[in-house]
Amino acid sequence: MKLGFLCPNLPGHVNPLTALARHLQARNHEVVFLYSSSAAGLPFIRGPEKDQFRENLPEVSKLQGDDAVKFSLRVLMTQTETILRSLPAMVEANGIDALVLDTVQFYAELGPIQLGMPYIQVAAAVHFDFSGYTPICLYGWPHQTTAAALARNREGVTNFLELLESVNEGVKAHAERVGLKIDWEDPGSTISPLASITQVPTAFDFESSHWPSQFHHTGPFHDGKGRESVDFPWERITGEPLIYASMGTILNGRIDVFRTIVAALAKHKDLQLVLSVGDQVDPQKIGPVPNNAIIVKQAPQLELLKQASVCITHAGLNTVLESLAQGVPQVAIPVTYDQPGVGARIAHKQTGVVTSLDKLTGDHLSDLLNEVLSNSTYRDNARRLQNAIAEANGLSVAADLVEQSLGVRRPSKRPAATGRSLTGTQARD
C-alpha cells in the first residue's frame, strides 16, 4: 500500500511523522510526504507554493498566547486551501492509496473525503478533546470533573471553534464548490472514522472514559533516526549535573527568555547549562555568558537528554516526551499552542514544575530549578513515565493501528526507498 503523509514542515511535526513512516516503510509499505520540502531521507513531493509558515517564522517566533494561535491558524488555513485545490491531482499522479494526516493541518481531511479515499489522523502535538470532559490543550487548566470545570472546558472548546470560524472562509468555500456537506459546528464531523492516533501515552494524559472508539493513545514516535547531525562541543561537557534548555523551533525569538535562563543558571556554579536557541536569535547577543554555560544555535537534543538532570522547556510535546523517555524531569515555560496543555499534564503527573512567561525572572527560575533538583518526587515520576513509555512501544503500536485500520496485512519485505524529491508522475514507483 502506498501511504501519503501530510504535516506542517516543522521539526515538531516532521520528526514524529517521519519516524512513523519509516516504521511502516520497514513493513514494506511505500511512503511519500506531500507538500514537503524535505522528509528526513524519505520520498517527498513539493507543493505548488512556498511554505508560508516557514516564511513567517521570524514574525511568529516572537508571539505568545492567543496572538500566536490566531496568526498560525491563518497561515495553516491558507496552506489547507492550497492543499485542497491540488491534492486530487497529486494523489492520482502518484498512485496514493491512503492518507495519513497531521491533525494540526486543520480541514486537510476534506481532500480525502472529497476523493472518497481512506485517511487516518495522527496528532504530533497534543490531541484536541472537543468533548469537554478534559480541558482542550490550548489552556493550562487542571483536569477536574466538577460541573464548573466541565462548563469551563466546554467554553474553551467554543472559544477555539470561534477562532477556526474566523479563518476558514476559504476552506468553507472550497467545500461548497466540490459539493461537500460539512457540519461546521461539530468539530468531530470530519474526524477519521478509521483511526485518530495520538503519540501521547495513556500514562501522561488526563483520565477520561469519553474518548471515541477510533481514538487511540500510543506513545511517542521515537526511533533515533532521521535528524540532521549537529556539530557540538562535547569536549566542553564537564560532568557536572547537566541542565538542558530549549524553547523549541518555532517560538524561539524572545532573547529576553534566553537571557533569563542564563541568569538563572549563573546562580548555580555547580551545574552546567546547555542552551539551544534556534535560528531566530544570535547567541552572541544574549550577553555575558557564565563559564558553566554552553550556548548553541542547534544541539543534539536526544543525546543531551540522556545526560541531563533537568530539562528547561517551552513544554513542546516532543521535547517533553523525549525528556520523559529518558526519565528527565522538567521546568516548563509554556508559550502558546498546545504547550499550556502539556504543562497541565506535567503538573498533573508531577513530572516537573510549570511557570509562565509573565512570572519569569532569573530568581524565580532558579528557585524552580532548585525545587526540581532537590525534590525526588519529580524524577521518580519522570522515571515512572519512562517505564510506561518503554512498555507502550508507541511507534510499533501506531504502525499496527494504521495497518489494522486500513485493513492491510504486512507484505513480504523488499528494499526500502531512499529519500528524494519527486515531482508529478516521477513520484510513482
C-alpha positions, 0 to 999 in steps of 0.5 A: 500500500502506498501511504501519503503523509501530510504535516506542517514542515516543522521539526515538531511535526516532521520528526514524529511523522517521519519516524512513523513512516519509516516504521511502516516503510520497514513493513514494506509499505511505500511512503511519500510526504506531500507538500514537503520540502524535505522528509528526513531521507524519505520520498517527498513531493513539493507543493505548488507554493512556498511554505508560508509558515516557514516564511513567517517564522521570524514574525511568529517566533516572537508571539505568545498566547492567543496572538500566536494561535490566531496568526498560525491558524491563518497561515495553516488555513491558507496552506489547507486551501492550497492543499485542497485545490491540488491534492486530487491531482497529486494523489492520482499522479502518484498512485496514493492509496491512503492518507495519513494526516497531521491533525494540526493541518486543520480541514486537510481531511476534506481532500480525502473525503472529497476523493472518497479515499481512506485517511487516518489522523495522527496528532504530533502535538497534543490531541484536541478533546472537543468533548469537554470532559478534559480541558482542550490543550490550548489552556493550562487548566487542571483536569477536574470533573466538577460541573464548573470545570466541565462548563469551563472546558466546554467554553474553551472548546467554543472559544477555539471553534470561534477562532477556526470560524474566523479563518476558514472562509476559504476552506468553507468555500472550497467545500461548497464548490466540490459539493461537500456537506460539512457540519461546521459546528461539530468539530468531530464531523470530519474526524477519521472514522478509521483511526485518530492516533495520538503519540501521547501515552495513556500514562501522561494524559488526563483520565477520561472514559469519553474518548471515541472508539477510533481514538487511540493513545500510543506513545511517542514516535521515537526511533533515533533516526532521521535528524540532521547531525549537529556539530557540538562541543562535547569536549566542553561537557564537564560532568557536572549535573547537566541542565538542558534548555530549549524553547523549541523551533518555532517560538524561539525569538524572545532573547529576553527568555534566553537571557533569563535562563542564563541568569538563572543558571549563573546562580548555580556554579555547580551545574552546567547549562546547555542552551539551544536557541534556534535560528531566530536569535544570535547567541552572541547577543544574549550577553555575558555568558557564565563559564558553566554555560554552553550556548548553541544555535542547534544541539543534539537534543536526544543525546543531551537528554540522556545526560541531563538532570533537568530539562528547561522547556517551552513544554513542546510535546516532543521535547517533553516526551523525549525528556520523559523517555529518558526519565528527565524531569522538567521546568516548563515555560509554556508559550502558546499552542498546545504547550499550556496543555502539556504543562497541565499534564506535567503538573498533573503527573508531577513530572516537573514544575510549570511557570509562565512567561509573565512570572519569569525572572532569573530568581524565580527560575532558579528557585524552580530549578532548585525545587526540581533538583532537590525534590525526588518526587519529580524524577521518580515520576519522570522515571515512572513515565519512562517505564510506561513509555518503554512498555507502550512501544508507541511507534510499533503500536501506531504502525499496527493501528494504521495497518489494522485500520486500513485493513492491510496485512504486512507484505513480504519485505523488499528494499526500502526507498531512499529519500528524494524529491519527486515531482508529478508522475516521477513520484510513482514507483 
